[in-house]
Amino acid sequence: MVVTSDYRKGFWLTLGGVLAFTPDALLIRLTAVDPFTLASGRGLLAGMVILIAYALFISGGFTKAFKALGWWGLFFAGLQTCASLTFYASFSYTSVANVLVIFACTPLIAALFSWTLFGETVTRSTKVAIACVAGGLLVLASGGSKGTQWIGDALALANAIILGLSFAIVRGRRQFNMIPAVAVGLLAAGVIGVFFADFPPMQPIQWGALVLGGAVLLPLAITLITIGPRYLPAPEAAMLGLLESVLGPFWVWLVIGENPGIRSIIGGAIVILVLLVHAMSRFRQEEIIRNPGM
């Protein structure tokens, strides 16, 4: 008998969103523009797509749904705006390796916020998995550039804190549908980006990467990642999010030809193996609880 559950629903929704996000680094590289041009183009495209889709397919309309969120909606929209801006800017000031190492803190930050703000406990197996995943990402990142800039590191840390808090809020206030707030946050990031963007001339491949990322993959991924953690503990949702750091460089390798190196392969394998074992363990625990006679 197939066992269905909120946990599994959250797992597959979040995993689907993360997998949709994995080509993001490749599309950013192919777009090859300044961070604020990226933030403005992708933010406006993704925000409008989510807004229009919500207005067309969800009864009650977008405005009513956003107002129903109250202050939580405004706060979450602000987090999304800051997350977009810090994410794109961090890559301009520090190495990808540094961003990956700092991003590995996200599950720990999500666990801390979930515990302090909403009283959610973190299982021992999840704590062990977080530590193993962080170790895998350290191996992965150790093969990258050693150059560093404190501004980029600070932006990457700010992004990890924002994402950790976002996962905790989606889980802790799961009675709310935060997708309208996500759209508002993306649109706000897009508008802010307009005032600082260079808007250089772009080739067709750059436009294609911008539109594919902003109008298709980003709204799909961020919608699934916003829904999934409502059914999944925040630290575990954040752990799944680290797959983007693992698989993203391999998309770049396949299309552009940048070899990620043996350390990236080993580190990525560690992360994927840990996440797979942890997910299977949780699924097994759930089946035992639901079917004690197994």
C-alpha positions as CSV (number, residue, x, y, z in Angstrom):
1,M,0.0,0.0,0.0
2,V,1.3,3.5,-0.9
3,V,1.5,5.6,2.2
4,T,0.7,9.3,1.6
5,S,1.5,12.0,4.2
6,D,2.1,15.7,4.7
7,Y,5.8,15.0,5.1
8,R,6.0,13.2,1.7
9,K,4.0,16.0,0.0
10,G,6.3,18.6,1.4
11,F,9.4,16.6,0.5
12,W,8.4,16.1,-3.2
13,L,7.2,19.7,-3.6
14,T,10.4,21.1,-2.2
15,L,12.5,18.7,-4.1
16,G,10.7,19.6,-7.3
17,G,11.3,23.3,-6.7
18,V,15.0,22.8,-5.9
19,L,15.5,20.7,-9.0
20,A,13.9,23.5,-11.1
21,F,16.3,25.9,-9.5
22,T,19.4,23.9,-10.3
23,P,20.1,25.4,-13.8
24,D,19.9,28.9,-12.2
25,A,23.7,29.3,-12.0
26,L,24.0,28.4,-15.6
27,L,21.3,30.8,-16.7
28,I,23.0,33.6,-14.7
29,R,26.3,32.9,-16.4
30,L,24.7,32.9,-19.8
31,T,22.9,36.1,-19.1
32,A,26.2,37.7,-18.1
33,V,25.0,41.1,-16.9
34,D,25.5,43.1,-13.6
35,P,23.6,42.0,-10.5
36,F,21.0,44.8,-10.6
37,T,20.1,44.1,-14.2
38,L,19.6,40.5,-13.2
39,A,17.5,41.5,-10.2
40,S,15.3,43.8,-12.2
41,G,14.8,41.6,-15.2
42,R,14.2,38.3,-13.4
43,G,12.3,39.9,-10.5
44,L,9.8,41.7,-12.7
45,L,9.3,38.7,-15.0
46,A,8.9,36.2,-12.2
47,G,6.7,38.5,-10.1
48,M,4.4,39.2,-12.9
49,V,4.1,35.5,-13.9
50,I,3.2,34.5,-10.4
51,L,0.8,37.4,-10.0
52,I,-1.0,36.7,-13.3
53,A,-1.2,32.9,-12.6
54,Y,-2.6,33.5,-9.2
55,A,-5.2,36.0,-10.4
56,L,-6.3,33.6,-13.2
57,F,-6.4,30.3,-11.3
58,I,-7.0,31.1,-7.6
59,S,-10.5,32.2,-6.6
60,G,-10.7,35.5,-4.7
61,G,-7.9,37.2,-6.7
62,F,-4.4,38.2,-5.8
63,T,-5.1,41.5,-3.9
64,K,-7.5,39.8,-1.5
65,A,-5.1,36.9,-0.9
66,F,-2.2,39.3,-0.1
67,K,-4.2,41.5,2.2
68,A,-5.3,38.3,4.2
69,L,-1.7,37.7,5.1
70,G,-1.5,40.9,7.1
71,W,1.8,42.0,8.6
72,W,3.3,38.5,8.0
73,G,2.7,39.0,4.2
74,L,4.5,42.4,4.2
75,F,7.4,41.0,6.3
76,F,7.7,37.9,4.1
77,A,7.6,40.1,0.9
78,G,10.5,42.2,2.4
79,L,12.5,39.0,3.0
80,Q,12.0,37.9,-0.6
81,T,13.2,41.3,-1.8
82,C,16.3,41.2,0.3
83,A,17.0,37.5,-0.6
84,S,16.9,38.4,-4.3
85,L,19.2,41.4,-4.0
86,T,21.8,39.7,-1.7
87,F,21.9,36.5,-3.8
88,Y,22.8,38.2,-7.1
89,A,25.1,40.8,-5.5
90,S,27.1,38.2,-3.5
91,F,28.5,36.5,-6.6
92,S,29.9,39.9,-7.8
93,Y,32.1,40.4,-4.7
94,T,33.3,37.0,-3.6
95,S,34.1,33.6,-5.0
96,V,31.5,30.9,-5.7
97,A,33.4,28.7,-3.2
98,N,32.9,31.2,-0.4
99,V,29.2,31.5,-1.2
100,L,28.7,27.7,-1.1
101,V,30.4,27.4,2.3
102,I,28.3,30.2,3.8
103,F,25.1,28.9,2.1
104,A,25.8,25.6,3.9
105,C,24.8,27.4,7.1
106,T,21.2,27.7,5.9
107,P,19.8,24.5,7.5
108,L,21.4,25.4,10.9
109,I,19.9,28.9,10.7
110,A,16.5,27.5,9.8
111,A,16.6,25.1,12.7
112,L,17.6,28.0,15.1
113,F,14.7,30.2,13.9
114,S,12.2,27.3,14.0
115,W,13.2,26.5,17.5
116,T,13.4,30.1,18.9
117,L,10.4,31.6,17.1
118,F,8.0,28.7,16.8
119,G,9.2,26.1,19.3
120,E,9.7,23.3,16.7
121,T,12.1,20.6,17.8
122,V,14.8,19.3,15.5
123,T,15.4,15.5,15.4
124,R,18.8,14.0,16.1
125,S,18.9,12.4,12.7
126,T,18.3,15.8,11.1
127,K,21.1,17.4,13.1
128,V,23.5,14.6,12.0
129,A,22.3,15.0,8.4
130,I,22.9,18.8,8.5
131,A,26.4,18.3,9.8
132,C,27.2,15.7,7.1
133,V,25.7,17.9,4.4
134,A,27.7,20.9,5.6
135,G,30.9,18.7,5.5
136,G,30.1,17.7,1.9
137,L,29.7,21.2,0.8
138,L,33.0,22.2,2.5
139,V,34.7,19.5,0.4
140,L,32.9,20.7,-2.7
141,A,33.8,24.4,-2.1
142,S,37.5,23.6,-1.1
143,G,38.3,23.1,-4.8
144,G,37.2,26.6,-5.8
145,S,38.8,30.0,-5.8
146,K,40.5,31.1,-2.6
147,G,40.0,34.8,-3.3
148,T,37.6,36.6,-0.9
149,Q,36.0,40.0,-0.3
150,W,34.3,40.7,3.0
151,I,31.4,42.5,1.3
152,G,30.5,39.4,-0.8
153,D,30.9,37.2,2.2
154,A,28.6,39.4,4.3
155,L,26.0,39.4,1.5
156,A,26.2,35.6,1.3
157,L,25.7,35.3,5.0
158,A,22.8,37.8,4.9
159,N,21.2,35.7,2.2
160,A,21.6,32.5,4.2
161,I,20.0,34.2,7.3
162,I,17.1,35.5,5.2
163,L,16.5,32.1,3.6
164,G,16.7,30.3,6.9
165,L,14.1,32.7,8.4
166,S,11.9,32.3,5.3
167,F,11.8,28.5,5.7
168,A,11.0,28.9,9.4
169,I,8.2,31.3,8.7
170,V,6.6,29.2,5.9
171,R,6.7,26.3,8.3
172,G,5.7,28.1,11.5
173,R,2.8,30.0,9.8
174,R,1.8,27.3,7.5
175,Q,-1.9,28.3,7.7
176,F,-0.9,31.2,5.4
177,N,-0.2,30.8,1.7
178,M,2.8,33.0,1.2
179,I,2.9,32.9,-2.6
180,P,1.3,36.3,-3.0
181,A,4.0,37.8,-0.7
182,V,6.7,36.1,-2.9
183,A,5.3,37.8,-6.0
184,V,5.3,41.2,-4.2
185,G,8.8,40.6,-3.0
186,L,10.1,39.7,-6.4
187,L,8.4,42.7,-8.0
188,A,9.9,45.0,-5.4
189,A,13.4,43.6,-6.0
190,G,12.8,44.2,-9.7
191,V,11.8,47.8,-9.2
192,I,14.7,48.5,-6.9
193,G,17.1,47.0,-9.5
194,V,15.8,49.3,-12.2
195,F,17.4,52.3,-10.4
196,F,20.8,50.8,-10.2
197,A,21.1,48.5,-13.2
198,D,23.5,49.1,-16.1
199,F,21.1,47.6,-18.7
200,P,23.9,46.7,-21.2
201,P,23.2,45.7,-24.8
202,M,22.3,42.0,-24.8
203,Q,22.7,39.2,-27.4
204,P,19.8,36.8,-28.2
205,I,21.3,34.0,-26.0
206,Q,21.4,36.4,-23.1
207,W,17.8,37.4,-23.6
208,G,16.8,33.7,-23.9
209,A,18.6,32.9,-20.6
210,L,17.0,35.9,-18.9
211,V,13.5,35.0,-20.0
212,L,13.8,31.3,-19.4
213,G,15.1,31.9,-15.9
214,G,12.8,34.8,-15.0
215,A,9.5,33.8,-16.6
216,V,9.7,30.0,-16.4
217,L,12.1,28.4,-13.9
218,L,12.2,31.0,-11.2
219,P,8.4,31.3,-10.7
220,L,7.9,27.6,-10.9
221,A,10.8,26.8,-8.5
222,I,10.0,29.5,-5.9
223,T,6.3,28.6,-5.9
224,L,7.0,25.0,-5.1
225,I,9.7,25.9,-2.5
226,T,7.2,28.2,-0.8
227,I,4.5,25.6,-0.7
228,G,6.7,22.6,0.3
229,P,8.0,23.7,3.6
230,R,4.5,24.2,4.9
231,Y,4.5,20.4,5.2
232,L,8.2,19.8,5.9
233,P,10.3,20.8,8.9
234,A,12.2,24.0,8.0
235,P,15.8,22.5,8.5
236,E,15.0,19.6,6.2
237,A,13.5,21.9,3.6
238,A,16.7,24.0,3.8
239,M,18.8,20.9,3.4
240,L,17.1,20.0,0.2
241,G,17.8,23.5,-0.9
242,L,21.5,22.8,-0.8
243,L,21.1,20.5,-3.8
244,E,21.1,23.7,-5.9
245,S,24.7,24.3,-4.8
246,V,25.6,20.7,-5.7
247,L,23.9,20.3,-9.1
248,G,24.3,23.9,-10.3
249,P,28.0,23.6,-11.2
250,F,27.3,20.4,-13.1
251,W,24.8,22.2,-15.4
252,V,27.6,24.8,-16.1
253,W,30.0,21.9,-16.8
254,L,27.6,20.2,-19.2
255,V,26.7,23.4,-21.2
256,I,29.7,25.7,-20.9
257,G,32.4,23.0,-20.3
258,E,33.7,24.3,-17.0
259,N,35.0,21.2,-15.2
260,P,33.9,21.4,-11.5
261,G,36.9,19.3,-10.4
262,I,37.2,16.1,-8.4
263,R,36.5,17.8,-5.1
264,S,33.2,19.1,-6.4
265,I,32.2,15.6,-7.5
266,I,33.1,14.0,-4.2
267,G,31.5,16.8,-2.2
268,G,28.4,16.6,-4.3
269,A,28.2,12.9,-4.0
270,I,28.4,13.2,-0.2
271,V,25.5,15.7,-0.1
272,I,23.2,13.7,-2.4
273,L,23.9,10.4,-0.5
274,V,23.2,12.0,2.9
275,L,20.0,13.6,1.6
276,L,18.9,10.3,0.1
277,V,19.6,8.2,3.2
278,H,17.9,10.8,5.4
279,A,14.8,11.0,3.3
280,M,14.5,7.2,3.1
281,S,15.0,7.0,6.9
282,R,12.2,9.5,7.5
283,F,9.9,7.7,5.0
284,R,10.6,4.4,6.8
285,Q,9.9,5.9,10.2
286,E,6.6,7.2,8.9
287,E,5.5,3.9,7.5
288,I,6.3,2.2,10.9
289,I,4.2,4.8,12.7
290,R,1.2,4.4,10.3
291,N,1.6,0.6,10.1
292,P,2.9,-0.7,13.5
293,G,2.6,-4.3,12.3
294,M,5.2,-4.0,9.6
